[in-house]
Amino acid sequence: MPKVFNTAAICIPQEHYMVNLDSRVREIKKLVDAGKYFTINRARQYGKTTTLRALYRNLMKDYYVVSLDFQTFGSAEFETESRFANSFADSILEEFERRHREFPKKMEESLENLRRKISERPLNENFTLRSLFGYLSDLCASADKPIVLMIDEVDSASNNQVFLDFLAQLRAQYIDRDIQPAFQSVILAGVYDVKNLKRKLRPEEEHKYNSPWNIAAEFTVDMSFSKEEIAGMLEEYEADYHTGMNINDMAQWLYNYTSGYPFLVSRLCQLMDERISQEESYPSLSDVWTKKGFEEAVRMLLSEKNTLFESLFNKLKDYPELNQTIQTILFTGKSIAYNADETSIDIATMFGFVKNQNGKVVIANRIFETRLYNYYLSTVEMQSKDIYDKSLLDKNQFVMNGHLNMELILERFVVHFHDIYGDRDEKFIEKEGRKYFLLYLRPIINGVGNYYIEAETRDQRRTDVIVDYLGELYIIELKIWHGEEYNRQGEEQLVDYLNSYHLDKGYMVTFSFNQKKEIGVRQVEVDSKTIIEAVV
C-alpha cells in the first residue's frame, strides 16, 4: 500500500508521510538519560502520541520502556485506591509480557511477585498505592536495564483524588531515588499541565491548585514543524509521485498558514492529495500541488468540521474568560502583554489558541485566526446586524470577470456604515468599526476567497487585512483617525507593505471621530503606488 497523509491518531513511518522526528527525539532522550521526570503538555492533535511512539523505539535499546495510556482506564478503575493499584500493576505486567520477552532471574521473580499479588481473590483492598510502589521499586532494583515509564493522555484522569495520590507516590519515589530504586524517568503526556492541576475536592470548595507534580523538569522541546521539516516530508511525497511541485514554496505556504501546527500541516496536505486531486478542475497532481491547489485546500479546511476545531470551540464555551480574551485580541487590536500567570492567557496557551510573540499575545496561526473570525462573525447575533444584511444585498455587484472590485466594496461600506451607525459615539466606533467591516466583507468573499489579519501590524490604531480572492491579493489597512500626520505615516506604512507584496494598489479604511471629516472614498498616489482611501 502506498503511503498517505494521516490526521487520525498515531502516524506510522511505514504507512504515513510525516516529518522526521529524530532531532526532537534526541532532545527528549537527553532528559531521560539525565533521570528527569517531566510532562509533555501540548494542545490537541499536536503529535504527542506520535512523538512518544518514536521516543519509545529510540529508548528500547538502552531501557525497559513501559508505555501506558490512561484513556484505556475506565472510570471504575479510579474509584478506589486499590482498584487503581491493581489495574496499574496489571497494565505494567502486560507491557512487559508484550514488549519484552526474556528477563534476568531476579527480575522475573519480581514480576512474578507482582503477578501473584494482583491475582489474589477476592480483590485485595489492602493493595494500596504505597504497596504498589514498593513492588515497583523491587522491580527497578532487579532489572538489568533502567525502566522508563511513559503515560499518554494522563489528564483524562486529572479530576480525581486517586490520580493525585498516584502523582504524590511518583513524587515521593523521585525524591527518594538516592536511597531506593526508582524509575529512571517518568514522562506524562496530555493537554493539561499537571504541574498546575486544579482539583475541586468537595462540591462546596472552590478549585484549588494542589498538584504534587512539582518535581517535573521543564520541557522546552519545540514540537511544531519547521519549514525545513515540512519540506522533508514533501520531498518524500515528491519522490513517490513526481508532481513537479516547488517544494520550497509549498513548505513556506504551509508554514505561513499553520505556524507548524502538526494537524493543520498534515490536513492541508491530505486535502490536496485526496480531495482536490479528485476535482475535474485539477486534472493531475501537478495541478494540485500549486498555489491555487493550496488555496483551495485552505478554503476546504476553513469550512469543514473536524475534531480539532470542535475541541477549540468547546473550550470557548467552557471558559468565558478565554472567550473574552480571544475576542479582545481579534477585534479591538488591543496589545496584550504575555503573562503566563494570568489565567485566561495560560488557558489560551495550553489549548493552543495563542502564543507568545515578542512578549505579546497573538493568535497561534492564520488558520485558527480566520476560523475564529468566521466563528464570531457567524453567530446569530452578528448576522442579525443591519450591516450584514446590506452585504448580502450588495454582494453580487462586487465581482467582475473573476476580479473583486474592492474600491466599490469600500464605497458601499462607507455609505451603509454612515447610514446605520453615523450617530454613534467615538467609543462605539473604536470598539466595533473593524469588526463591522469584516462582517460586511465576509459574505462577499465567503466560499471563494480567504482573508487573514497580518499579526505584525495589528495594534489599537492599525490593522492590515489581507484578502486572497482567486489568487489576487488585496491589502486593506483599517485604522483609527489620529490626525493628518498619523494618516501620512499610515500611507507610508501601506506603501512599504505593498512593496513587500509587489503590489501597486492598496486600500485604507479610516474610522474618524473628527466632526469635520469628509466621508467618502478618494484615490491618492504615494511613491508611485495607488491608495484608495475610505473615510467613515
C-alpha positions in Angstrom: 0.0 0.0 0.0 1.3 3.5 -0.8 1.9 6.0 2.0 -0.8 8.6 2.8 -1.0 11.7 4.9 -2.6 11.0 8.2 -4.6 13.1 10.7 -6.3 10.3 12.7 -4.4 9.0 15.7 -0.8 8.0 15.6 1.4 8.4 12.5 3.4 5.3 11.5 6.6 5.9 9.4 6.0 2.9 7.2 2.4 3.9 6.3 2.3 7.7 6.5 4.1 10.8 5.2 5.4 12.5 8.3 8.2 14.8 9.3 11.5 13.4 10.6 11.3 13.3 14.4 14.9 12.3 15.0 16.1 15.7 16.3 13.3 16.2 18.8 13.5 12.6 20.0 17.2 13.1 20.6 16.4 16.2 22.7 13.8 14.4 24.8 16.2 11.4 25.3 18.7 13.8 26.9 16.1 14.4 29.6 15.5 10.7 30.0 19.3 10.0 30.2 19.5 12.7 32.9 16.9 10.9 35.0 14.3 13.7 34.7 10.6 13.3 35.4 8.6 15.6 33.1 5.4 16.4 31.3 4.8 16.8 27.6 1.8 19.1 27.6 0.7 20.4 24.2 -2.6 21.2 22.5 -4.9 18.6 21.0 -3.5 16.8 17.9 -0.1 18.3 18.3 1.7 15.0 17.7 2.3 14.0 21.3 1.4 10.3 20.8 3.4 10.0 17.6 6.4 11.6 19.3 6.0 9.2 22.3 6.0 6.2 20.0 9.1 7.4 18.2 10.8 8.0 21.6 9.7 4.5 22.6 11.5 2.9 19.7 14.6 5.0 20.3 14.8 4.2 24.0 14.3 0.4 23.7 18.0 -0.5 23.2 19.1 1.2 26.5 16.0 0.9 28.7 12.9 -1.1 29.5 10.1 1.2 28.4 6.6 0.8 29.8 4.1 2.8 27.7 0.6 3.2 29.1 -2.5 5.2 28.0 -4.9 6.4 30.7 -7.7 6.6 28.2 -7.8 2.8 28.4 -8.5 3.0 32.1 -12.3 3.1 32.8 -13.8 5.5 35.4 -14.3 2.5 37.7 -10.6 1.9 37.9 -10.2 5.3 39.6 -13.0 4.8 42.1 -10.7 3.4 44.8 -7.0 3.3 45.5 -6.9 -0.5 45.5 -8.7 -0.8 42.2 -6.4 1.6 40.6 -3.3 -0.1 42.1 -4.5 -3.5 40.7 -5.3 -2.1 37.3 -2.0 -0.2 37.0 0.0 -3.2 38.1 -1.9 -5.4 35.6 -1.0 -2.9 32.8 2.6 -2.9 33.8 2.8 -6.7 33.6 1.0 -6.7 30.2 3.5 -4.3 28.9 6.5 -6.4 30.0 5.0 -9.6 28.6 4.0 -8.0 25.3 7.1 -5.8 24.6 9.9 -7.7 26.4 10.5 -11.4 26.2 13.4 -12.5 28.4 14.4 -11.2 31.8 17.2 -11.9 34.3 16.1 -14.4 37.1 15.8 -11.7 39.8 13.7 -9.5 37.5 11.5 -12.5 36.6 11.0 -13.1 40.3 9.9 -9.5 40.9 7.4 -9.7 38.0 6.1 -13.0 39.4 5.6 -11.5 42.9 3.6 -8.6 41.4 1.6 -11.0 39.2 0.8 -13.2 42.2 -0.2 -10.2 44.3 -2.9 -8.9 41.9 -4.2 -12.4 41.2 -5.4 -12.8 44.7 -9.1 -13.2 45.0 -11.2 -11.6 46.2 -9.7 -8.3 45.2 -7.2 -7.2 47.8 -8.4 -4.0 49.3 -5.2 -3.6 51.2 -3.2 -3.4 48.0 -2.6 0.4 48.2 -0.6 2.8 46.1 2.1 2.6 48.7 2.2 -1.2 48.3 2.2 -0.9 44.5 5.2 1.4 44.6 7.0 -1.0 46.9 6.7 -3.7 44.3 7.7 -1.3 41.5 10.8 -0.3 43.5 11.7 -4.0 43.8 11.2 -4.4 40.0 13.5 -1.4 39.3 16.1 -2.9 41.7 16.1 -6.3 39.9 16.1 -5.0 36.3 19.3 -5.3 34.3 18.4 -2.0 32.5 16.8 1.1 33.9 13.0 1.4 33.5 11.3 4.3 31.9 7.5 4.9 32.4 5.5 6.8 29.8 1.8 7.6 30.3 -0.2 9.2 27.5 -3.5 11.1 27.9 -2.7 11.5 31.5 -5.1 14.4 32.0 -8.1 12.1 31.2 -7.9 11.2 34.9 -6.8 14.5 36.3 -10.0 15.5 38.2 -9.7 12.6 40.6 -8.2 12.2 44.1 -6.7 8.7 43.3 -4.8 10.3 40.4 -3.4 13.0 42.7 -2.4 10.3 45.2 -0.7 8.5 42.3 1.3 11.6 41.4 2.2 12.0 45.1 3.7 8.5 45.1 5.7 9.2 41.9 7.0 12.4 43.5 8.0 10.5 46.7 9.8 7.9 44.7 11.6 10.6 42.7 12.7 12.4 45.9 14.0 9.1 47.5 15.6 7.7 44.4 19.1 8.0 46.0 18.1 5.6 48.7 15.7 3.3 47.0 15.4 2.1 43.4 13.0 4.1 41.2 12.1 4.6 37.5 14.9 6.1 35.5 12.4 8.7 34.1 8.7 9.3 34.1 7.0 11.0 31.1 3.4 12.2 31.4 1.7 13.5 28.2 -1.5 15.4 27.8 -3.1 18.8 27.1 -3.3 20.0 30.7 -0.1 20.7 32.6 -0.5 18.6 35.7 2.0 20.8 37.5 -0.8 23.3 37.6 -3.6 20.9 38.2 -6.8 22.3 39.7 -8.9 19.9 41.7 -12.3 20.5 43.4 -12.0 18.1 46.3 -15.5 18.7 47.6 -18.5 20.3 45.9 -18.6 23.2 48.3 -15.0 24.1 47.7 -13.5 26.4 45.1 -11.0 24.9 42.7 -7.5 24.8 44.3 -4.1 24.3 42.9 -2.9 21.2 44.7 -0.9 19.1 42.2 2.0 17.2 43.8 3.8 17.1 40.4 6.2 20.0 41.3 9.3 17.9 40.7 8.8 17.9 36.9 11.7 19.2 34.8 10.9 22.0 32.3 10.1 20.6 28.9 11.1 23.1 26.2 11.3 20.9 23.1 9.6 22.6 20.1 7.1 20.1 18.8 5.8 22.3 15.9 7.0 21.6 12.4 9.6 23.9 10.9 9.6 24.9 7.3 12.6 22.6 6.7 10.8 19.6 8.3 7.7 20.2 6.2 9.9 20.3 3.1 11.5 17.0 4.1 8.0 15.4 4.3 7.1 16.9 0.9 10.4 15.6 -0.7 9.3 12.0 0.3 5.9 12.5 -1.3 7.5 14.1 -4.4 9.9 11.1 -4.8 6.8 8.9 -5.0 4.6 11.0 -7.3 6.9 13.3 -9.2 4.4 16.2 -9.3 7.0 18.8 -10.1 5.9 21.0 -7.2 8.1 23.8 -5.9 8.8 22.1 -2.6 10.4 25.2 -1.0 7.4 27.4 -1.9 4.8 24.8 -0.8 6.6 24.3 2.5 6.7 28.0 3.1 2.9 28.4 2.4 2.1 25.5 4.7 4.3 27.0 7.4 2.9 30.6 6.9 -0.7 29.5 7.4 -0.2 26.9 10.2 3.0 28.1 12.1 3.9 24.4 12.0 0.8 23.1 13.9 1.2 19.3 13.1 -2.5 18.5 12.5 -3.0 21.6 10.3 0.0 20.8 8.1 -1.0 17.2 7.6 -4.6 18.1 7.0 -3.8 20.6 4.3 -1.6 18.1 2.5 -4.2 15.4 3.0 -6.9 17.6 1.4 -4.7 18.3 -1.6 -3.7 14.6 -2.1 -7.1 13.0 -1.5 -9.8 15.6 -2.2 -8.6 18.3 -4.6 -6.9 15.6 -6.8 -10.4 14.2 -7.4 -11.8 17.5 -8.8 -12.2 18.0 -12.5 -10.5 21.4 -12.4 -7.3 19.7 -11.2 -6.7 17.0 -13.8 -3.3 15.9 -12.5 -1.3 16.1 -9.3 0.9 18.7 -11.0 -2.1 21.0 -11.0 -2.9 20.1 -7.4 0.4 20.9 -5.8 0.4 24.6 -6.8 -0.5 27.9 -5.1 -4.1 27.5 -6.5 -4.4 24.0 -5.1 -3.0 25.1 -1.8 -5.5 28.0 -1.5 -8.4 25.6 -2.3 -7.2 23.3 0.5 -7.2 26.3 2.9 -10.8 27.1 1.9 -11.8 23.5 2.5 -10.1 23.4 5.9 -11.7 26.6 7.0 -15.2 25.4 6.1 -15.0 21.8 7.4 -15.9 20.4 10.8 -13.2 18.4 12.4 -12.2 17.2 15.8 -9.6 19.9 16.4 -12.0 22.8 15.6 -14.8 21.2 17.6 -12.4 20.9 20.6 -11.4 24.5 20.3 -14.9 25.9 20.1 -16.0 23.8 23.0 -13.2 25.4 25.1 -14.6 28.8 24.3 -17.9 27.8 25.7 -16.4 26.2 28.8 -14.0 29.1 29.7 -15.8 32.5 29.5 -12.5 34.3 30.3 -10.8 32.6 27.4 -13.6 33.6 25.1 -13.3 37.2 26.1 -9.6 37.3 25.7 -9.8 35.8 22.2 -12.4 38.4 21.1 -10.3 41.2 22.6 -7.3 40.1 20.5 -9.3 39.7 17.3 -11.5 42.7 17.2 -10.0 45.6 19.3 -6.4 45.5 18.2 -5.5 45.9 21.9 -2.0 44.7 22.6 -1.9 42.2 25.4 1.3 41.6 27.2 2.1 37.9 27.5 1.8 36.9 31.2 1.7 33.2 31.9 0.4 33.8 35.4 -2.8 35.4 34.0 -5.4 32.7 34.0 -7.0 33.4 30.6 -3.6 33.7 28.8 -2.4 30.5 30.5 -5.6 28.6 29.4 -5.4 30.1 25.8 -1.7 29.0 25.5 -2.4 25.5 26.9 -5.2 24.8 24.4 -3.1 26.2 21.5 -5.2 29.3 20.7 -2.3 31.8 21.3 1.4 32.0 21.5 4.0 34.4 22.9 5.4 36.6 20.2 8.0 39.1 21.3 6.3 39.4 24.7 2.8 39.9 23.2 -0.2 37.5 23.0 -1.0 36.6 19.4 -3.3 34.0 17.8 -1.3 30.9 17.2 -1.6 30.7 13.4 -3.6 32.1 10.4 -5.9 29.1 10.1 -7.0 29.4 13.7 -7.4 33.2 13.4 -9.5 33.1 10.3 -11.6 30.2 11.7 -12.2 32.2 14.9 -13.2 35.3 12.9 -15.6 33.2 10.9 -17.0 31.7 14.2 -17.6 35.0 15.8 -18.9 36.7 12.7 -21.3 33.9 12.0 -23.2 34.0 15.3 -26.9 34.7 15.2 -26.3 38.0 16.9 -23.8 39.2 14.4 -25.8 38.0 11.4 -28.8 39.9 12.6 -26.8 43.2 12.3 -28.1 45.6 9.6 -24.6 45.9 8.1 -24.6 42.1 7.4 -28.0 42.4 5.6 -26.6 45.2 3.4 -23.7 43.0 2.5 -25.9 40.1 1.4 -27.9 42.5 -0.8 -24.8 44.1 -2.3 -22.6 41.1 -2.8 -23.5 40.2 -6.4 -22.2 43.6 -7.7 -18.7 43.3 -6.4 -17.2 40.6 -8.7 -16.5 41.5 -12.4 -14.8 38.9 -14.7 -13.5 37.0 -11.7 -11.9 40.1 -10.1 -13.0 41.6 -6.8 -13.9 45.3 -7.1 -12.5 46.3 -3.7 -13.0 50.0 -4.4 -16.7 49.6 -4.9 -16.8 47.5 -1.7 -15.3 50.4 0.2 -17.7 52.8 -1.3 -20.8 50.8 -0.3 -19.4 50.1 3.2 -18.9 53.8 3.8 -22.5 54.6 2.8 -24.0 51.8 4.9 -21.9 52.3 7.9 -22.6 56.1 8.0 -26.4 55.5 7.5 -26.6 52.8 10.2 -24.0 53.9 12.7 -23.2 57.5 11.9 -24.8 58.8 15.1 -22.8 56.5 17.4 -20.1 57.8 19.7 -16.4 57.5 19.5 -16.2 54.6 21.9 -18.5 52.5 19.8 -16.7 53.2 16.5 -13.3 52.5 18.0 -14.5 49.2 19.5 -16.8 48.0 16.7 -15.7 49.6 13.5 -13.2 47.0 12.4 -15.5 44.1 13.4 -18.3 45.5 11.3 -16.0 46.0 8.3 -15.1 42.3 8.5 -18.7 41.4 9.0 -19.5 43.3 5.7 -16.6 41.8 3.8 -17.0 38.1 4.8 -20.2 37.2 2.9 -18.7 38.8 -0.3 -15.7 36.6 -0.4 -17.1 33.6 1.5 -16.5 30.3 -0.3 -14.3 31.8 -2.9 -11.6 33.9 -1.2 -9.6 33.8 2.0 -8.7 36.6 4.4 -6.5 36.9 7.4 -5.1 39.6 9.6 -1.4 40.5 9.5 -0.3 39.9 13.1 2.9 42.1 12.7 0.8 45.3 12.0 -2.1 44.7 14.3 -2.5 47.3 17.1 -5.2 49.5 18.5 -4.5 52.1 15.8 -3.9 49.9 12.8 -4.8 46.5 11.4 -3.9 45.1 8.0 -6.4 42.7 6.4 -5.1 40.5 3.6 -7.7 39.2 1.1 -6.8 36.5 -1.3 -9.5 36.2 -4.0 -8.8 33.6 -6.7 -5.1 34.2 -6.4 -5.3 38.0 -6.4 -4.2 39.8 -3.2 -5.9 42.9 -1.8 -4.3 44.7 1.2 -6.6 46.8 3.3 -5.4 48.9 6.2 -8.0 49.6 8.9 -7.1 52.4 11.2 -8.4 54.9 13.7 -8.1 58.6 12.8 -5.4 60.3 14.9 -4.7 63.4 12.8 -3.1 64.3 9.5 0.4 63.3 10.4 -0.6 59.9 11.6 -2.6 59.5 8.3 0.5 60.3 6.3 2.5 57.7 8.3 -0.2 55.2 7.6 0.1 55.8 3.9 3.8 55.3 4.0 3.5 52.1 6.0 0.9 50.8 3.5 3.3 51.6 0.6 6.1 49.7 2.4 3.7 46.8 2.8 2.6 46.9 -0.9 6.3 46.8 -1.9 6.9 43.7 0.1 4.0 42.0 -1.7 5.0 43.5 -5.1 1.6 45.2 -5.5 0.8 48.6 -7.0 -2.6 49.3 -5.3 -3.7 49.2 -1.7 -6.7 50.2 0.3 -7.3 52.1 3.5 -10.4 52.4 5.7 -10.2 55.2 8.3 -12.7 55.4 11.2 -12.7 59.1 12.1 -14.1 60.9 15.1 -13.4 64.3 13.6 -16.6 66.3 13.3 -15.3 68.0 10.1 -14.3 64.8 8.4 -15.2 64.3 4.7 -17.0 61.0 4.4 -16.3 59.1 1.2 -13.7 57.4 -0.9 -10.8 59.1 -2.7 -7.7 58.0 -4.7 -4.2 59.2 -3.8 -0.8 58.5 -5.3 2.0 57.9 -2.8 5.5 56.9 -4.1 4.1 55.6 -7.4 1.6 53.5 -5.5 -2.2 54.0 -5.8 -4.1 54.0 -2.5 -7.9 54.0 -2.3 -8.8 55.7 0.9 -12.2 55.4 2.5 -13.2 57.7 5.5 -16.1 56.6 7.7 
